[in-house]
């Protein structure tokens, strides 16, 4: 195995197996493993991307998803590009990545696309995984390390430096949110919008309050009246059982979003412009009367529900 042709992310950051740009002043930006590398085409990029997407949807962490939900959740993990023969992958959660997925992606390259490599993007080059047809480079670890040990080591290191605070915060509170959403839905969502749950912080910042809204899908969007800038999070579709996330389809009957207020400016009532699916809108007044208030200020190990 020629390690010069299979560098880690710490050893090489240039273009892989693609025609050299003659206008480039630095030939070291290019790494070709064959002297007659063919031109890269859009058809080739799409073919590799589609094949990898099928593997990811099946062999990445399946969580509690149905096959269709797994396919939807991982759809955005593929980053297609025409720069070189490197397929970049980006995941919502570190735990989405499995060793079996890596093994299957490597088989794909070895059997059908030997000029390609796959790079799993991470917070640092030291935790970036690069899959070659005949070897996997786990960050800056020795290529002689056993794959099981190398995978566990690099994933543990990635979790210590991952800056995705909001994702970790949401993952920690998923069960609470799902339970509250389910409770509201079971009772019947009679109002156009409700704010059923409040957290006394946002991602550990106790100068802020997080309030979650829940709407039926016939309300397509919300706008807070009288507030120039209220930060908010992603919009997630919600199933009747309260489950929510990027894996849930657009046909789900509800949706939710987090709104972040300064702690000393949380209103008890909001004026909201609610948009209908026919683009018409109406102004409504909604009292902030959450079913549950989650107080974490005095506890870093447990969640107190008041």
C-alpha positions in Angstrom: 0.0 0.0 0.0 1.5 3.3 -1.1 0.5 5.8 1.6 1.5 8.7 -0.6 -1.5 7.9 -2.7 -3.8 7.6 0.4 -3.1 10.6 2.6 -5.0 11.6 5.6 -6.8 14.9 5.9 -3.8 16.2 7.9 -1.4 15.3 5.1 -3.2 16.5 2.0 -5.9 19.1 1.3 -5.8 19.4 -2.5 -7.5 17.9 -5.6 -7.7 14.1 -6.0 -7.6 12.2 -9.4 -8.6 15.1 -11.6 -6.9 16.8 -14.6 -4.3 19.3 -13.4 -5.2 22.9 -14.0 -2.4 24.1 -16.1 -2.8 27.6 -14.8 -2.1 26.4 -11.3 1.2 27.6 -9.9 1.4 24.7 -7.4 1.4 21.2 -8.7 1.3 19.9 -5.1 -2.4 20.9 -5.0 -3.0 17.8 -7.1 -2.7 14.1 -6.3 -3.3 11.6 -9.1 -2.9 7.9 -8.6 -2.7 7.2 -12.4 -0.9 9.1 -15.1 -3.9 8.9 -17.5 -6.6 10.2 -15.2 -9.8 10.8 -17.4 -11.8 14.0 -17.3 -14.4 14.2 -14.6 -18.0 14.3 -15.8 -21.2 15.3 -14.1 -22.7 11.9 -15.0 -19.8 10.2 -13.0 -20.4 12.5 -10.0 -24.1 11.7 -10.0 -23.5 8.0 -10.4 -21.1 7.8 -7.4 -23.3 10.1 -5.3 -26.5 8.0 -5.9 -24.7 4.8 -5.2 -23.3 6.2 -1.9 -26.7 7.6 -0.9 -28.2 4.1 -1.2 -25.5 2.6 1.1 -25.8 5.4 3.6 -29.6 5.1 3.8 -29.2 1.4 4.6 -26.1 1.2 6.7 -25.8 4.4 8.6 -27.5 4.5 12.0 -31.1 3.6 11.4 -32.3 5.1 14.8 -36.0 4.5 15.1 -36.7 5.4 11.5 -38.7 3.6 8.9 -36.7 2.9 5.6 -38.4 5.8 4.0 -37.6 8.1 6.9 -33.9 7.0 6.9 -33.7 7.8 3.2 -35.2 11.2 3.8 -33.0 11.9 6.8 -29.7 11.0 5.0 -30.7 12.6 1.7 -28.7 15.8 2.5 -25.6 14.0 3.7 -24.2 13.8 0.2 -22.2 16.9 -1.0 -21.9 16.6 -4.8 -19.2 18.6 -6.5 -17.2 18.7 -9.8 -13.9 19.8 -8.3 -12.3 16.3 -8.0 -13.0 12.7 -7.4 -13.7 13.2 -3.7 -17.2 12.6 -2.5 -17.8 14.6 0.7 -20.3 13.4 3.4 -21.7 15.6 6.2 -24.0 14.2 8.9 -26.4 15.8 11.4 -25.0 13.8 14.3 -21.7 12.0 15.0 -23.7 8.9 16.0 -25.2 8.7 12.5 -21.9 7.2 11.3 -21.3 3.5 11.6 -18.3 1.3 10.9 -20.6 -1.0 8.7 -21.4 2.0 6.6 -17.7 2.8 6.1 -17.0 -0.8 5.1 -19.8 -0.8 2.6 -18.7 2.5 1.1 -15.2 1.1 0.7 -16.5 -1.9 -1.1 -18.4 0.4 -3.5 -15.1 2.2 -4.3 -13.1 -1.0 -4.7 -15.6 -2.7 -7.0 -16.9 0.2 -9.1 -15.1 3.5 -8.6 -11.4 2.8 -7.8 -10.4 6.4 -8.8 -12.6 7.8 -6.1 -12.3 8.5 -2.4 -15.0 9.4 0.2 -14.3 12.0 2.9 -16.5 12.2 6.0 -16.3 15.8 7.1 -15.6 16.5 10.8 -14.7 19.3 13.1 -11.0 18.9 12.5 -8.6 17.2 10.1 -7.6 15.0 13.0 -11.1 13.5 13.1 -11.9 13.5 9.4 -12.3 10.0 7.9 -11.2 9.4 4.4 -12.2 6.2 2.6 -10.0 4.9 -0.2 -10.6 1.7 -2.2 -8.0 -0.3 -0.2 -7.6 1.6 3.1 -9.5 3.9 5.4 -7.6 6.8 7.0 -9.1 7.7 10.4 -8.0 11.2 11.1 -4.3 11.4 11.9 -4.2 7.9 13.4 -1.7 5.3 12.2 -3.1 3.4 9.2 -1.8 0.2 10.9 -4.3 0.6 13.7 -7.2 -1.9 13.7 -10.3 -0.4 12.1 -12.5 -1.1 15.1 -10.1 0.7 17.4 -9.4 3.5 15.0 -13.1 4.2 14.4 -13.9 4.2 18.1 -10.9 6.5 18.8 -11.6 9.1 16.2 -15.3 9.2 17.0 -14.6 9.7 20.7 -12.2 12.5 19.8 -14.7 14.1 17.5 -17.3 14.2 20.2 -14.9 16.2 22.5 -14.3 18.9 19.9 -17.7 19.0 18.0 -19.1 22.6 18.3 -22.6 21.6 17.3 -24.1 22.7 20.6 -27.6 23.2 19.4 -27.7 19.7 18.0 -26.5 18.2 21.2 -29.0 20.3 23.2 -31.9 19.1 21.0 -30.8 15.5 21.2 -30.8 15.7 25.0 -34.3 17.1 25.2 -35.9 15.1 22.4 -37.9 12.8 24.7 -39.4 15.7 26.6 -40.4 17.6 23.5 -41.9 14.5 21.9 -43.9 13.8 25.0 -45.3 17.3 25.2 -46.1 17.5 21.5 -47.9 14.2 21.7 -49.9 15.4 24.8 -51.0 18.5 22.9 -52.0 16.6 19.8 -53.9 13.9 21.7 -55.9 16.7 23.5 -56.7 18.3 20.1 -54.8 21.2 18.6 -57.8 23.6 18.6 -55.9 26.8 18.2 -54.0 27.8 15.1 -50.7 28.0 17.1 -49.8 27.0 20.7 -46.6 27.4 22.7 -46.7 24.1 24.7 -43.2 24.0 26.3 -40.6 26.4 27.6 -37.0 25.9 28.6 -35.2 28.3 30.9 -32.1 28.4 28.6 -30.9 28.0 25.1 -28.1 25.5 24.6 -27.0 26.2 28.2 -27.2 30.0 27.9 -29.3 31.0 30.8 -29.6 34.6 29.7 -32.1 33.2 27.1 -35.5 31.4 27.2 -36.5 28.9 24.5 -40.2 28.6 23.6 -41.4 26.0 21.2 -44.4 26.6 18.9 -46.6 23.9 17.5 -49.0 24.3 14.5 -51.1 22.2 12.3 -49.9 22.1 8.7 -52.7 24.3 7.4 -50.8 27.1 9.0 -47.8 27.3 6.7 -45.7 29.9 8.5 -45.6 32.2 11.5 -44.4 35.8 12.0 -44.1 37.5 15.4 -45.6 41.0 15.2 -43.8 43.8 17.1 -40.4 42.0 17.2 -37.8 43.0 14.7 -35.4 40.1 15.3 -36.3 37.0 17.3 -33.9 34.2 16.7 -35.4 30.9 15.9 -34.3 27.4 15.1 -35.0 24.9 12.3 -38.6 24.0 11.4 -39.4 20.4 12.0 -42.3 18.3 10.8 -44.2 16.5 13.6 -46.0 13.2 13.4 -49.2 12.5 15.4 -47.2 10.6 18.0 -45.1 13.7 18.6 -42.0 12.4 16.8 -40.2 15.2 14.9 -37.1 15.9 12.9 -35.6 15.9 9.4 -36.7 12.3 8.9 -40.4 13.3 9.1 -42.0 13.9 5.7 -43.8 17.0 4.5 -47.1 15.2 4.7 -46.9 15.2 8.5 -49.9 17.0 10.0 -48.0 19.3 12.3 -44.8 21.3 12.5 -42.7 23.0 15.2 -40.1 25.6 15.7 -38.0 27.0 18.6 -38.1 30.7 19.4 -35.3 32.3 21.5 -36.0 35.3 23.7 -33.8 37.3 26.1 -34.7 36.0 29.6 -35.8 39.4 30.9 -38.0 40.1 27.8 -40.2 37.0 27.6 -43.7 38.1 26.9 -46.8 36.5 28.4 -48.7 37.2 25.2 -47.7 37.3 21.6 -49.3 38.8 18.5 -48.7 36.4 15.6 -49.3 36.7 11.9 -50.3 33.2 10.9 -50.1 32.3 7.2 -52.5 29.8 5.6 -51.5 27.4 2.9 -53.3 29.6 0.4 -51.0 32.5 1.3 -53.7 34.4 3.2 -52.8 35.5 6.7 -54.5 36.5 9.9 -53.4 38.3 13.0 -54.0 36.4 16.2 -53.1 36.8 19.9 -51.7 33.9 21.7 -51.1 33.6 25.5 -47.8 32.0 26.5 -49.2 29.3 28.7 -46.9 26.3 28.3 -48.0 22.9 29.5 -44.5 22.4 30.9 -41.7 24.6 32.0 -38.3 22.9 32.0 -36.0 24.4 34.7 -32.4 23.4 34.3 -30.7 26.4 36.0 -30.0 24.6 39.3 -29.2 21.2 37.8 -26.7 20.0 35.3 -27.4 16.3 35.7 -31.2 16.2 35.8 -34.1 17.9 34.2 -36.7 19.5 36.6 -40.2 19.7 35.3 -42.4 22.2 37.1 
